Amino acid sequence: MMQAAAPSPGLFQSLRKILDTGAGAIQNRVELFAVELKEEKQNLLTLIIWISVTLFLAMMAVIVITGTVILMFDGERRLYAAGGFCVLYLAGAVGAFLKVKSRLRETSLPFSDTIEEMRKDREWLQNAK
């Protein structure tokens, strides 16, 4: 007796495998995006907390030091001391603003790993033709 040969996979079976592979690749990219989004959210929250603590403590120190120094001067010189502190604080604020501005320009694009993987996928698909 002769056994029947196993049927070769049809067009629909091949198409199903291709779609399954594509869906798996998309799922991997979405999972990578979700992980990066979670990391970015945690980094941002941590950064906001530390900035808030730093600003609060720095402002408390500045207020106490400023008040102490101004009170050390006699009557009419206190106005000059207060004006000097205003100039000093304004210069510091401008310097801090410029530093923040340059830092924002230097940061990498969010989700850069996801974007890079999708770029590699497109290159592979274009070269596979």
Chimera marker file (.cmm) of the C-alpha trace (Angstrom):
<marker_set name="trace">
<marker id="1" x="0.000" y="0.000" z="0.000" r="1" g="1" b="0" radius="0.5"/>
<marker id="2" x="1.118" y="3.354" z="-0.866" r="1" g="1" b="0" radius="0.5"/>
<marker id="3" x="0.815" y="6.154" z="1.603" r="1" g="1" b="0" radius="0.5"/>
<marker id="4" x="-0.415" y="9.484" z="0.429" r="1" g="1" b="0" radius="0.5"/>
<marker id="5" x="2.167" y="12.236" z="0.433" r="1" g="1" b="0" radius="0.5"/>
<marker id="6" x="1.633" y="14.945" z="3.017" r="1" g="1" b="0" radius="0.5"/>
<marker id="7" x="-0.067" y="17.897" z="1.422" r="1" g="1" b="0" radius="0.5"/>
<marker id="8" x="2.213" y="20.857" z="0.843" r="1" g="1" b="0" radius="0.5"/>
<marker id="9" x="1.213" y="23.994" z="2.658" r="1" g="1" b="0" radius="0.5"/>
<marker id="10" x="-1.094" y="26.077" z="0.613" r="1" g="1" b="0" radius="0.5"/>
<marker id="11" x="-1.120" y="29.739" z="-0.149" r="1" g="1" b="0" radius="0.5"/>
<marker id="12" x="-3.355" y="30.524" z="2.813" r="1" g="1" b="0" radius="0.5"/>
<marker id="13" x="-1.069" y="28.655" z="5.205" r="1" g="1" b="0" radius="0.5"/>
<marker id="14" x="1.946" y="30.620" z="3.950" r="1" g="1" b="0" radius="0.5"/>
<marker id="15" x="0.029" y="33.875" z="4.172" r="1" g="1" b="0" radius="0.5"/>
<marker id="16" x="-1.048" y="33.023" z="7.709" r="1" g="1" b="0" radius="0.5"/>
<marker id="17" x="2.586" y="32.405" z="8.711" r="1" g="1" b="0" radius="0.5"/>
<marker id="18" x="3.674" y="35.714" z="7.197" r="1" g="1" b="0" radius="0.5"/>
<marker id="19" x="0.895" y="37.571" z="9.007" r="1" g="1" b="0" radius="0.5"/>
<marker id="20" x="1.775" y="35.801" z="12.249" r="1" g="1" b="0" radius="0.5"/>
<marker id="21" x="5.415" y="36.813" z="11.870" r="1" g="1" b="0" radius="0.5"/>
<marker id="22" x="4.423" y="40.401" z="11.107" r="1" g="1" b="0" radius="0.5"/>
<marker id="23" x="2.059" y="40.511" z="14.075" r="1" g="1" b="0" radius="0.5"/>
<marker id="24" x="4.827" y="39.158" z="16.307" r="1" g="1" b="0" radius="0.5"/>
<marker id="25" x="7.215" y="41.871" z="15.124" r="1" g="1" b="0" radius="0.5"/>
<marker id="26" x="4.622" y="44.571" z="15.737" r="1" g="1" b="0" radius="0.5"/>
<marker id="27" x="3.895" y="43.138" z="19.172" r="1" g="1" b="0" radius="0.5"/>
<marker id="28" x="7.615" y="43.225" z="20.038" r="1" g="1" b="0" radius="0.5"/>
<marker id="29" x="7.857" y="46.866" z="18.976" r="1" g="1" b="0" radius="0.5"/>
<marker id="30" x="4.762" y="47.829" z="20.980" r="1" g="1" b="0" radius="0.5"/>
<marker id="31" x="6.151" y="46.045" z="24.050" r="1" g="1" b="0" radius="0.5"/>
<marker id="32" x="9.470" y="47.869" z="23.633" r="1" g="1" b="0" radius="0.5"/>
<marker id="33" x="7.588" y="51.156" z="23.328" r="1" g="1" b="0" radius="0.5"/>
<marker id="34" x="5.616" y="50.376" z="26.499" r="1" g="1" b="0" radius="0.5"/>
<marker id="35" x="8.787" y="49.575" z="28.448" r="1" g="1" b="0" radius="0.5"/>
<marker id="36" x="10.465" y="52.770" z="27.259" r="1" g="1" b="0" radius="0.5"/>
<marker id="37" x="7.357" y="54.800" z="28.095" r="1" g="1" b="0" radius="0.5"/>
<marker id="38" x="7.347" y="53.397" z="31.626" r="1" g="1" b="0" radius="0.5"/>
<marker id="39" x="11.061" y="54.182" z="32.027" r="1" g="1" b="0" radius="0.5"/>
<marker id="40" x="10.598" y="57.732" z="30.738" r="1" g="1" b="0" radius="0.5"/>
<marker id="41" x="7.677" y="58.272" z="33.127" r="1" g="1" b="0" radius="0.5"/>
<marker id="42" x="9.677" y="57.010" z="36.108" r="1" g="1" b="0" radius="0.5"/>
<marker id="43" x="12.699" y="59.122" z="35.157" r="1" g="1" b="0" radius="0.5"/>
<marker id="44" x="10.548" y="62.223" z="34.792" r="1" g="1" b="0" radius="0.5"/>
<marker id="45" x="8.791" y="61.678" z="38.124" r="1" g="1" b="0" radius="0.5"/>
<marker id="46" x="12.084" y="61.124" z="39.934" r="1" g="1" b="0" radius="0.5"/>
<marker id="47" x="13.553" y="64.206" z="38.311" r="1" g="1" b="0" radius="0.5"/>
<marker id="48" x="10.571" y="66.348" z="39.298" r="1" g="1" b="0" radius="0.5"/>
<marker id="49" x="10.757" y="65.173" z="42.914" r="1" g="1" b="0" radius="0.5"/>
<marker id="50" x="14.478" y="65.891" z="43.215" r="1" g="1" b="0" radius="0.5"/>
<marker id="51" x="14.135" y="69.260" z="41.536" r="1" g="1" b="0" radius="0.5"/>
<marker id="52" x="11.342" y="70.199" z="43.951" r="1" g="1" b="0" radius="0.5"/>
<marker id="53" x="13.347" y="69.163" z="47.014" r="1" g="1" b="0" radius="0.5"/>
<marker id="54" x="16.432" y="70.966" z="45.742" r="1" g="1" b="0" radius="0.5"/>
<marker id="55" x="14.550" y="74.152" z="44.976" r="1" g="1" b="0" radius="0.5"/>
<marker id="56" x="12.783" y="74.189" z="48.333" r="1" g="1" b="0" radius="0.5"/>
<marker id="57" x="15.960" y="73.691" z="50.350" r="1" g="1" b="0" radius="0.5"/>
<marker id="58" x="17.947" y="76.123" z="48.231" r="1" g="1" b="0" radius="0.5"/>
<marker id="59" x="15.299" y="78.812" z="48.593" r="1" g="1" b="0" radius="0.5"/>
<marker id="60" x="15.186" y="78.343" z="52.360" r="1" g="1" b="0" radius="0.5"/>
<marker id="61" x="18.960" y="78.737" z="52.547" r="1" g="1" b="0" radius="0.5"/>
<marker id="62" x="18.932" y="81.776" z="50.280" r="1" g="1" b="0" radius="0.5"/>
<marker id="63" x="16.200" y="83.486" z="52.311" r="1" g="1" b="0" radius="0.5"/>
<marker id="64" x="17.991" y="82.943" z="55.613" r="1" g="1" b="0" radius="0.5"/>
<marker id="65" x="21.409" y="83.969" z="54.293" r="1" g="1" b="0" radius="0.5"/>
<marker id="66" x="20.019" y="87.044" z="52.547" r="1" g="1" b="0" radius="0.5"/>
<marker id="67" x="18.115" y="88.168" z="55.604" r="1" g="1" b="0" radius="0.5"/>
<marker id="68" x="21.127" y="87.645" z="57.838" r="1" g="1" b="0" radius="0.5"/>
<marker id="69" x="23.479" y="89.605" z="55.589" r="1" g="1" b="0" radius="0.5"/>
<marker id="70" x="21.016" y="92.477" z="55.080" r="1" g="1" b="0" radius="0.5"/>
<marker id="71" x="20.433" y="92.750" z="58.842" r="1" g="1" b="0" radius="0.5"/>
<marker id="72" x="24.190" y="92.990" z="59.417" r="1" g="1" b="0" radius="0.5"/>
<marker id="73" x="24.277" y="96.347" z="57.567" r="1" g="1" b="0" radius="0.5"/>
<marker id="74" x="23.230" y="99.562" z="59.248" r="1" g="1" b="0" radius="0.5"/>
<marker id="75" x="20.134" y="101.587" z="58.265" r="1" g="1" b="0" radius="0.5"/>
<marker id="76" x="20.687" y="103.183" z="54.855" r="1" g="1" b="0" radius="0.5"/>
<marker id="77" x="23.177" y="100.572" z="53.618" r="1" g="1" b="0" radius="0.5"/>
<marker id="78" x="20.587" y="97.788" z="53.930" r="1" g="1" b="0" radius="0.5"/>
<marker id="79" x="18.932" y="99.062" z="50.750" r="1" g="1" b="0" radius="0.5"/>
<marker id="80" x="22.204" y="98.707" z="48.834" r="1" g="1" b="0" radius="0.5"/>
<marker id="81" x="22.733" y="95.219" z="50.236" r="1" g="1" b="0" radius="0.5"/>
<marker id="82" x="19.220" y="94.202" z="49.178" r="1" g="1" b="0" radius="0.5"/>
<marker id="83" x="19.833" y="95.631" z="45.686" r="1" g="1" b="0" radius="0.5"/>
<marker id="84" x="23.115" y="93.716" z="45.431" r="1" g="1" b="0" radius="0.5"/>
<marker id="85" x="21.339" y="90.487" z="46.303" r="1" g="1" b="0" radius="0.5"/>
<marker id="86" x="18.689" y="91.209" z="43.666" r="1" g="1" b="0" radius="0.5"/>
<marker id="87" x="21.364" y="91.614" z="40.990" r="1" g="1" b="0" radius="0.5"/>
<marker id="88" x="23.108" y="88.454" z="42.163" r="1" g="1" b="0" radius="0.5"/>
<marker id="89" x="19.865" y="86.427" z="42.102" r="1" g="1" b="0" radius="0.5"/>
<marker id="90" x="18.885" y="87.761" z="38.697" r="1" g="1" b="0" radius="0.5"/>
<marker id="91" x="22.266" y="86.772" z="37.243" r="1" g="1" b="0" radius="0.5"/>
<marker id="92" x="21.892" y="83.305" z="38.783" r="1" g="1" b="0" radius="0.5"/>
<marker id="93" x="18.404" y="82.918" z="37.349" r="1" g="1" b="0" radius="0.5"/>
<marker id="94" x="19.600" y="83.856" z="33.858" r="1" g="1" b="0" radius="0.5"/>
<marker id="95" x="22.512" y="81.402" z="34.137" r="1" g="1" b="0" radius="0.5"/>
<marker id="96" x="20.199" y="78.615" z="35.311" r="1" g="1" b="0" radius="0.5"/>
<marker id="97" x="17.758" y="79.320" z="32.482" r="1" g="1" b="0" radius="0.5"/>
<marker id="98" x="20.547" y="79.095" z="29.911" r="1" g="1" b="0" radius="0.5"/>
<marker id="99" x="21.760" y="75.812" z="31.431" r="1" g="1" b="0" radius="0.5"/>
<marker id="100" x="18.260" y="74.288" z="31.333" r="1" g="1" b="0" radius="0.5"/>
<marker id="101" x="17.835" y="75.425" z="27.740" r="1" g="1" b="0" radius="0.5"/>
<marker id="102" x="21.112" y="73.798" z="26.657" r="1" g="1" b="0" radius="0.5"/>
<marker id="103" x="20.285" y="70.625" z="28.606" r="1" g="1" b="0" radius="0.5"/>
<marker id="104" x="16.951" y="70.296" z="26.838" r="1" g="1" b="0" radius="0.5"/>
<marker id="105" x="18.721" y="70.558" z="23.479" r="1" g="1" b="0" radius="0.5"/>
<marker id="106" x="21.239" y="67.857" z="24.441" r="1" g="1" b="0" radius="0.5"/>
<marker id="107" x="18.763" y="65.182" z="25.550" r="1" g="1" b="0" radius="0.5"/>
<marker id="108" x="18.114" y="62.322" z="23.200" r="1" g="1" b="0" radius="0.5"/>
<marker id="109" x="14.829" y="61.741" z="21.470" r="1" g="1" b="0" radius="0.5"/>
<marker id="110" x="12.352" y="59.826" z="23.650" r="1" g="1" b="0" radius="0.5"/>
<marker id="111" x="11.732" y="56.252" z="22.506" r="1" g="1" b="0" radius="0.5"/>
<marker id="112" x="14.897" y="56.294" z="20.388" r="1" g="1" b="0" radius="0.5"/>
<marker id="113" x="15.326" y="52.516" z="20.773" r="1" g="1" b="0" radius="0.5"/>
<marker id="114" x="11.852" y="51.872" z="19.370" r="1" g="1" b="0" radius="0.5"/>
<marker id="115" x="12.446" y="54.246" z="16.480" r="1" g="1" b="0" radius="0.5"/>
<marker id="116" x="15.810" y="52.607" z="15.725" r="1" g="1" b="0" radius="0.5"/>
<marker id="117" x="14.282" y="49.111" z="15.714" r="1" g="1" b="0" radius="0.5"/>
<marker id="118" x="11.489" y="50.212" z="13.373" r="1" g="1" b="0" radius="0.5"/>
<marker id="119" x="14.078" y="51.806" z="11.065" r="1" g="1" b="0" radius="0.5"/>
<marker id="120" x="16.020" y="48.516" z="10.989" r="1" g="1" b="0" radius="0.5"/>
<marker id="121" x="12.797" y="46.646" z="10.215" r="1" g="1" b="0" radius="0.5"/>
<marker id="122" x="12.052" y="48.927" z="7.258" r="1" g="1" b="0" radius="0.5"/>
<marker id="123" x="15.609" y="48.556" z="5.934" r="1" g="1" b="0" radius="0.5"/>
<marker id="124" x="15.382" y="44.784" z="6.211" r="1" g="1" b="0" radius="0.5"/>
<marker id="125" x="12.035" y="44.752" z="4.405" r="1" g="1" b="0" radius="0.5"/>
<marker id="126" x="13.365" y="46.989" z="1.627" r="1" g="1" b="0" radius="0.5"/>
<marker id="127" x="16.463" y="44.795" z="1.168" r="1" g="1" b="0" radius="0.5"/>
<marker id="128" x="14.404" y="41.590" z="1.235" r="1" g="1" b="0" radius="0.5"/>
<marker id="129" x="12.646" y="42.447" z="-2.040" r="1" g="1" b="0" radius="0.5"/>
<link id1="1" id2="2" r="1" g="1" b="0" radius="0.2"/>
<link id1="2" id2="3" r="1" g="1" b="0" radius="0.2"/>
<link id1="3" id2="4" r="1" g="1" b="0" radius="0.2"/>
<link id1="4" id2="5" r="1" g="1" b="0" radius="0.2"/>
<link id1="5" id2="6" r="1" g="1" b="0" radius="0.2"/>
<link id1="6" id2="7" r="1" g="1" b="0" radius="0.2"/>
<link id1="7" id2="8" r="1" g="1" b="0" radius="0.2"/>
<link id1="8" id2="9" r="1" g="1" b="0" radius="0.2"/>
<link id1="9" id2="10" r="1" g="1" b="0" radius="0.2"/>
<link id1="10" id2="11" r="1" g="1" b="0" radius="0.2"/>
<link id1="11" id2="12" r="1" g="1" b="0" radius="0.2"/>
<link id1="12" id2="13" r="1" g="1" b="0" radius="0.2"/>
<link id1="13" id2="14" r="1" g="1" b="0" radius="0.2"/>
<link id1="14" id2="15" r="1" g="1" b="0" radius="0.2"/>
<link id1="15" id2="16" r="1" g="1" b="0" radius="0.2"/>
<link id1="16" id2="17" r="1" g="1" b="0" radius="0.2"/>
<link id1="17" id2="18" r="1" g="1" b="0" radius="0.2"/>
<link id1="18" id2="19" r="1" g="1" b="0" radius="0.2"/>
<link id1="19" id2="20" r="1" g="1" b="0" radius="0.2"/>
<link id1="20" id2="21" r="1" g="1" b="0" radius="0.2"/>
<link id1="21" id2="22" r="1" g="1" b="0" radius="0.2"/>
<link id1="22" id2="23" r="1" g="1" b="0" radius="0.2"/>
<link id1="23" id2="24" r="1" g="1" b="0" radius="0.2"/>
<link id1="24" id2="25" r="1" g="1" b="0" radius="0.2"/>
<link id1="25" id2="26" r="1" g="1" b="0" radius="0.2"/>
<link id1="26" id2="27" r="1" g="1" b="0" radius="0.2"/>
<link id1="27" id2="28" r="1" g="1" b="0" radius="0.2"/>
<link id1="28" id2="29" r="1" g="1" b="0" radius="0.2"/>
<link id1="29" id2="30" r="1" g="1" b="0" radius="0.2"/>
<link id1="30" id2="31" r="1" g="1" b="0" radius="0.2"/>
<link id1="31" id2="32" r="1" g="1" b="0" radius="0.2"/>
<link id1="32" id2="33" r="1" g="1" b="0" radius="0.2"/>
<link id1="33" id2="34" r="1" g="1" b="0" radius="0.2"/>
<link id1="34" id2="35" r="1" g="1" b="0" radius="0.2"/>
<link id1="35" id2="36" r="1" g="1" b="0" radius="0.2"/>
<link id1="36" id2="37" r="1" g="1" b="0" radius="0.2"/>
<link id1="37" id2="38" r="1" g="1" b="0" radius="0.2"/>
<link id1="38" id2="39" r="1" g="1" b="0" radius="0.2"/>
<link id1="39" id2="40" r="1" g="1" b="0" radius="0.2"/>
<link id1="40" id2="41" r="1" g="1" b="0" radius="0.2"/>
<link id1="41" id2="42" r="1" g="1" b="0" radius="0.2"/>
<link id1="42" id2="43" r="1" g="1" b="0" radius="0.2"/>
<link id1="43" id2="44" r="1" g="1" b="0" radius="0.2"/>
<link id1="44" id2="45" r="1" g="1" b="0" radius="0.2"/>
<link id1="45" id2="46" r="1" g="1" b="0" radius="0.2"/>
<link id1="46" id2="47" r="1" g="1" b="0" radius="0.2"/>
<link id1="47" id2="48" r="1" g="1" b="0" radius="0.2"/>
<link id1="48" id2="49" r="1" g="1" b="0" radius="0.2"/>
<link id1="49" id2="50" r="1" g="1" b="0" radius="0.2"/>
<link id1="50" id2="51" r="1" g="1" b="0" radius="0.2"/>
<link id1="51" id2="52" r="1" g="1" b="0" radius="0.2"/>
<link id1="52" id2="53" r="1" g="1" b="0" radius="0.2"/>
<link id1="53" id2="54" r="1" g="1" b="0" radius="0.2"/>
<link id1="54" id2="55" r="1" g="1" b="0" radius="0.2"/>
<link id1="55" id2="56" r="1" g="1" b="0" radius="0.2"/>
<link id1="56" id2="57" r="1" g="1" b="0" radius="0.2"/>
<link id1="57" id2="58" r="1" g="1" b="0" radius="0.2"/>
<link id1="58" id2="59" r="1" g="1" b="0" radius="0.2"/>
<link id1="59" id2="60" r="1" g="1" b="0" radius="0.2"/>
<link id1="60" id2="61" r="1" g="1" b="0" radius="0.2"/>
<link id1="61" id2="62" r="1" g="1" b="0" radius="0.2"/>
<link id1="62" id2="63" r="1" g="1" b="0" radius="0.2"/>
<link id1="63" id2="64" r="1" g="1" b="0" radius="0.2"/>
<link id1="64" id2="65" r="1" g="1" b="0" radius="0.2"/>
<link id1="65" id2="66" r="1" g="1" b="0" radius="0.2"/>
<link id1="66" id2="67" r="1" g="1" b="0" radius="0.2"/>
<link id1="67" id2="68" r="1" g="1" b="0" radius="0.2"/>
<link id1="68" id2="69" r="1" g="1" b="0" radius="0.2"/>
<link id1="69" id2="70" r="1" g="1" b="0" radius="0.2"/>
<link id1="70" id2="71" r="1" g="1" b="0" radius="0.2"/>
<link id1="71" id2="72" r="1" g="1" b="0" radius="0.2"/>
<link id1="72" id2="73" r="1" g="1" b="0" radius="0.2"/>
<link id1="73" id2="74" r="1" g="1" b="0" radius="0.2"/>
<link id1="74" id2="75" r="1" g="1" b="0" radius="0.2"/>
<link id1="75" id2="76" r="1" g="1" b="0" radius="0.2"/>
<link id1="76" id2="77" r="1" g="1" b="0" radius="0.2"/>
<link id1="77" id2="78" r="1" g="1" b="0" radius="0.2"/>
<link id1="78" id2="79" r="1" g="1" b="0" radius="0.2"/>
<link id1="79" id2="80" r="1" g="1" b="0" radius="0.2"/>
<link id1="80" id2="81" r="1" g="1" b="0" radius="0.2"/>
<link id1="81" id2="82" r="1" g="1" b="0" radius="0.2"/>
<link id1="82" id2="83" r="1" g="1" b="0" radius="0.2"/>
<link id1="83" id2="84" r="1" g="1" b="0" radius="0.2"/>
<link id1="84" id2="85" r="1" g="1" b="0" radius="0.2"/>
<link id1="85" id2="86" r="1" g="1" b="0" radius="0.2"/>
<link id1="86" id2="87" r="1" g="1" b="0" radius="0.2"/>
<link id1="87" id2="88" r="1" g="1" b="0" radius="0.2"/>
<link id1="88" id2="89" r="1" g="1" b="0" radius="0.2"/>
<link id1="89" id2="90" r="1" g="1" b="0" radius="0.2"/>
<link id1="90" id2="91" r="1" g="1" b="0" radius="0.2"/>
<link id1="91" id2="92" r="1" g="1" b="0" radius="0.2"/>
<link id1="92" id2="93" r="1" g="1" b="0" radius="0.2"/>
<link id1="93" id2="94" r="1" g="1" b="0" radius="0.2"/>
<link id1="94" id2="95" r="1" g="1" b="0" radius="0.2"/>
<link id1="95" id2="96" r="1" g="1" b="0" radius="0.2"/>
<link id1="96" id2="97" r="1" g="1" b="0" radius="0.2"/>
<link id1="97" id2="98" r="1" g="1" b="0" radius="0.2"/>
<link id1="98" id2="99" r="1" g="1" b="0" radius="0.2"/>
<link id1="99" id2="100" r="1" g="1" b="0" radius="0.2"/>
<link id1="100" id2="101" r="1" g="1" b="0" radius="0.2"/>
<link id1="101" id2="102" r="1" g="1" b="0" radius="0.2"/>
<link id1="102" id2="103" r="1" g="1" b="0" radius="0.2"/>
<link id1="103" id2="104" r="1" g="1" b="0" radius="0.2"/>
<link id1="104" id2="105" r="1" g="1" b="0" radius="0.2"/>
<link id1="105" id2="106" r="1" g="1" b="0" radius="0.2"/>
<link id1="106" id2="107" r="1" g="1" b="0" radius="0.2"/>
<link id1="107" id2="108" r="1" g="1" b="0" radius="0.2"/>
<link id1="108" id2="109" r="1" g="1" b="0" radius="0.2"/>
<link id1="109" id2="110" r="1" g="1" b="0" radius="0.2"/>
<link id1="110" id2="111" r="1" g="1" b="0" radius="0.2"/>
<link id1="111" id2="112" r="1" g="1" b="0" radius="0.2"/>
<link id1="112" id2="113" r="1" g="1" b="0" radius="0.2"/>
<link id1="113" id2="114" r="1" g="1" b="0" radius="0.2"/>
<link id1="114" id2="115" r="1" g="1" b="0" radius="0.2"/>
<link id1="115" id2="116" r="1" g="1" b="0" radius="0.2"/>
<link id1="116" id2="117" r="1" g="1" b="0" radius="0.2"/>
<link id1="117" id2="118" r="1" g="1" b="0" radius="0.2"/>
<link id1="118" id2="119" r="1" g="1" b="0" radius="0.2"/>
<link id1="119" id2="120" r="1" g="1" b="0" radius="0.2"/>
<link id1="120" id2="121" r="1" g="1" b="0" radius="0.2"/>
<link id1="121" id2="122" r="1" g="1" b="0" radius="0.2"/>
<link id1="122" id2="123" r="1" g="1" b="0" radius="0.2"/>
<link id1="123" id2="124" r="1" g="1" b="0" radius="0.2"/>
<link id1="124" id2="125" r="1" g="1" b="0" radius="0.2"/>
<link id1="125" id2="126" r="1" g="1" b="0" radius="0.2"/>
<link id1="126" id2="127" r="1" g="1" b="0" radius="0.2"/>
<link id1="127" id2="128" r="1" g="1" b="0" radius="0.2"/>
<link id1="128" id2="129" r="1" g="1" b="0" radius="0.2"/>
</marker_set>
